[in-house]
């Protein structure tokens, strides 16, 4: 096939990966009709049908699936090599697309990258707040952020936070009308602000652990949200108890705006990691982002015992 027909292959790859002519057209900056014409021309040259089209969806045929699996990786390698060459410039440049939860975007990515990017004006970071378990390869993200125990094994992972803890909090005005819960079972008597996540399909249960005893509580209340910021706002407005990452509420607890309860039932869990496929590591822009977000463990010091041995202490 002549090399000037490679654009038709690129059009096919985009449509097959997106499952939509409209989405693929938006990615490539062309019209859906132009993509449709290009792929029909490719099918005519190959004398095989590559896509099955309906009014609602687009899917690959067996031949299309084989072509996608064999050709797409080569184009991705070419993109990666071209990107590596472009990074030979004095200053890294390009767009780094990241998918992350609202907490990670606000409390981990923003504080670090807002400072680091001052020195790299040619780098653009696009952060998509998403609670789904997004496939960053098929969705064309450069990286994603997840908790350490949720990472796929075929990804490169870099820790970007210490281990985390959940906090249960309510306002002083709220507790003026109710006794503070002493055990997770006491939450049945409280107005709890729920979180609904697409990955769970229902309301997120509140998980607790004390020693070896683990408890999963289904709470009820007047408010349900699908992100954490409105939950914090509702708790500050005396509307109920919130179940939120510790870092989101510590400032409000210190100011006396929120009161923390059940702290002995809230145990640490795995921290957040930035993850990305190995083929992306050649991007200089991504390398800058990775290093800026990388978590630096607290420095350890040593003390020497009379015996001459040393022990690490935090």
ZIRAVEN-V6026 format. One record per residue. N is the residue number from 1. PHI is phi as a letter, one per 20 degrees, with the letter a starting at -180 (none if undefined). PSI is psi in degrees with one decimal (999 if undefined). NEAR is the number of other ideal C-beta (glycine too) atoms within 8 Angstrom. Layout:
n->(N/N)
phi->(PHI/PHI)
psi->(PSI/PSI)
near->(NEAR/NEAR)
This chain:
n->(1/2/3/4/5/6/7/8/9/10/11/12/13/14/15/16/17/18/19/20/21/22/23/24/25/26/27/28/29/30/31/32/33/34/35/36/37/38/39/40/41/42/43/44/45/46/47/48/49/50/51/52/53/54/55/56/57/58/59/60/61/62/63/64/65/66/67/68/69/70/71/72/73/74/75/76/77/78/79/80/81/82/83/84/85/86/87/88/89/90/91/92/93/94/95/96/97/98/99/100/101/102/103/104/105/106/107/108/109/110/111/112/113/114/115/116/117/118/119/120/121/122/123/124/125/126/127/128/129/130/131/132/133/134/135/136/137/138/139/140/141/142/143/144/145/146/147/148/149/150/151/152/153/154/155/156/157/158/159/160/161/162/163/164/165/166/167/168/169/170/171/172/173/174/175/176/177/178/179/180/181/182/183/184/185/186/187/188/189/190/191/192/193/194/195/196/197/198/199/200/201/202/203/204/205/206/207/208/209/210/211/212/213/214/215/216/217/218/219/220/221/222/223/224/225/226/227/228/229/230/231/232/233/234/235/236/237/238/239/240/241/242/243/244/245/246/247/248/249/250/251/252/253/254/255/256/257/258/259/260/261/262/263/264/265/266/267/268/269/270/271/272/273/274/275/276/277/278/279/280/281/282/283/284/285/286/287/288/289/290/291/292/293/294/295/296/297/298/299/300/301/302/303/304/305/306/307/308/309/310/311/312/313/314)
phi->(none/g/f/f/e/f/f/f/f/f/f/f/f/f/f/f/f/e/m/a/f/f/f/f/f/f/f/e/m/c/e/g/f/f/f/f/f/f/f/f/f/f/f/f/f/e/l/b/e/d/c/d/d/c/f/d/b/c/c/e/f/g/f/f/f/f/f/f/f/e/e/g/g/f/f/f/f/f/g/f/f/f/f/f/f/f/f/f/f/f/d/g/b/o/d/d/e/c/d/b/f/f/f/f/f/e/d/d/f/g/g/e/f/f/e/f/f/g/e/c/f/e/e/d/d/d/d/d/e/b/e/f/e/f/e/f/f/f/e/m/e/e/b/c/c/b/f/g/e/d/e/f/f/e/d/e/c/c/f/c/b/f/g/d/c/e/c/d/c/b/e/f/f/f/f/f/d/b/f/f/f/d/c/g/f/f/f/f/e/d/e/d/e/e/c/d/d/f/f/d/n/c/f/f/f/e/e/c/b/c/m/e/e/d/c/d/d/e/e/c/r/e/c/c/c/d/b/e/f/f/f/f/f/f/f/f/e/m/e/q/e/d/d/c/g/g/f/f/d/g/f/f/f/f/e/n/f/c/d/e/c/l/f/f/e/d/e/f/c/g/f/e/c/e/c/a/f/f/f/e/f/f/f/f/f/f/f/f/f/f/f/f/e/g/f/e/f/g/f/d/d/d/c/d/e/g/f/n/e/c/c/e/c/f)
psi->(131.6/148.1/-23.9/-5.6/3.8/-27.5/-33.1/-37.0/-41.7/-38.3/-43.5/-44.2/-44.6/-45.7/-42.8/-40.8/-36.3/-23.8/22.7/133.8/-37.5/-47.5/-41.8/-39.8/-40.2/-38.8/-38.4/-10.4/32.8/177.8/151.9/-36.0/-35.0/-40.1/-43.8/-41.8/-42.0/-42.2/-35.8/-36.4/-39.8/-43.2/-37.7/-41.3/-39.3/-13.8/43.5/145.7/128.6/-29.9/144.6/120.6/134.7/177.9/-19.5/-19.9/165.8/130.7/159.7/145.7/177.5/-42.5/-39.7/-39.3/-41.0/-40.8/-42.2/-45.1/-33.0/-30.2/-41.3/-44.9/-32.7/-40.8/-36.2/-39.2/-40.0/-44.4/-43.3/-40.9/-39.4/-38.6/-39.7/-39.5/-41.8/-25.8/-3.2/-8.9/160.3/-38.3/128.3/148.6/169.6/176.7/132.9/115.6/126.7/136.3/134.6/162.3/166.4/-41.4/-48.1/-40.1/-39.7/-41.3/-11.1/-53.3/-50.9/-51.0/-36.9/-47.5/-29.0/-28.2/-43.3/-37.2/-11.3/-33.8/-3.1/73.3/-15.6/0.4/131.1/130.9/122.2/115.1/123.9/120.3/118.8/128.4/-3.6/159.1/75.3/136.2/103.2/-23.1/-52.4/-29.0/3.0/32.9/152.1/-31.1/164.1/167.7/126.9/166.1/153.3/-32.4/5.3/8.3/141.6/144.7/-19.6/16.0/152.0/128.5/137.1/123.5/131.6/4.2/161.6/172.6/149.0/165.8/149.0/148.8/138.8/121.6/153.7/162.9/162.7/-38.1/-37.3/-45.2/-14.4/-21.0/-7.8/150.4/144.6/137.0/138.0/-22.5/160.1/-31.0/-28.8/-14.8/-17.8/-21.2/7.5/157.4/103.2/140.2/116.7/157.5/128.7/122.3/141.6/-26.9/-19.5/-23.9/-23.1/-159.5/141.2/122.3/153.5/115.3/132.7/156.3/135.9/110.5/-125.8/-1.1/117.5/138.7/134.5/119.6/131.6/108.1/163.5/158.5/-179.8/-17.5/136.6/129.3/166.7/15.7/165.3/-31.9/-45.4/-30.0/-44.3/-42.8/-41.0/-39.8/-41.8/-24.9/18.1/24.5/-8.2/-169.5/140.7/147.7/96.4/158.7/139.4/-42.5/-21.1/-24.7/-12.9/-40.8/-41.1/-32.9/-42.7/-33.2/-6.7/6.9/-27.0/150.6/132.2/138.8/164.4/29.6/-33.7/-9.7/-3.0/98.5/155.3/149.5/168.2/138.1/-179.9/147.5/143.6/132.0/150.1/154.6/150.6/-29.2/-13.3/-8.0/-9.6/-9.0/121.7/-36.3/-43.3/-37.8/-38.9/-44.3/-43.8/-47.6/-34.2/-33.3/-16.4/132.4/129.9/114.2/147.8/140.4/141.4/144.7/160.8/148.3/144.0/126.4/167.3/-25.6/-11.7/-6.7/161.4/153.2/139.6/136.7/148.4/999)
near->(4/4/5/5/10/7/8/12/11/10/14/16/12/12/15/14/11/9/9/9/10/7/9/15/13/7/9/10/5/6/6/9/6/9/16/9/8/12/14/8/9/14/12/7/9/7/5/7/8/14/14/8/4/6/2/3/6/11/7/10/11/6/9/13/9/8/10/13/8/8/10/11/8/8/11/9/9/8/8/12/9/8/11/11/7/9/12/5/7/2/7/13/11/12/8/14/10/16/13/14/10/11/11/12/13/9/10/15/14/9/8/11/12/8/8/11/11/7/4/12/6/7/14/6/11/8/9/9/9/8/10/6/6/9/6/14/7/6/8/8/12/10/16/12/16/10/11/11/6/6/11/5/4/4/9/8/9/10/10/14/9/6/8/14/10/12/15/14/14/13/12/8/7/14/11/6/5/8/6/7/13/5/7/11/7/10/12/7/7/13/9/12/16/12/13/11/8/8/7/8/4/5/10/10/8/14/9/13/9/8/4/3/6/7/11/8/11/7/14/6/12/5/10/9/12/8/10/13/8/8/15/13/8/13/18/10/7/6/10/14/17/14/13/13/12/11/8/11/16/9/6/11/13/6/6/6/8/13/10/10/10/12/8/5/11/11/8/5/9/7/12/13/13/14/14/14/9/6/8/11/9/10/15/11/14/13/10/12/16/12/7/11/13/9/9/4/6/5/4/8/6/8/7/6/8/3/4/5/6/7/7/7/7/4)
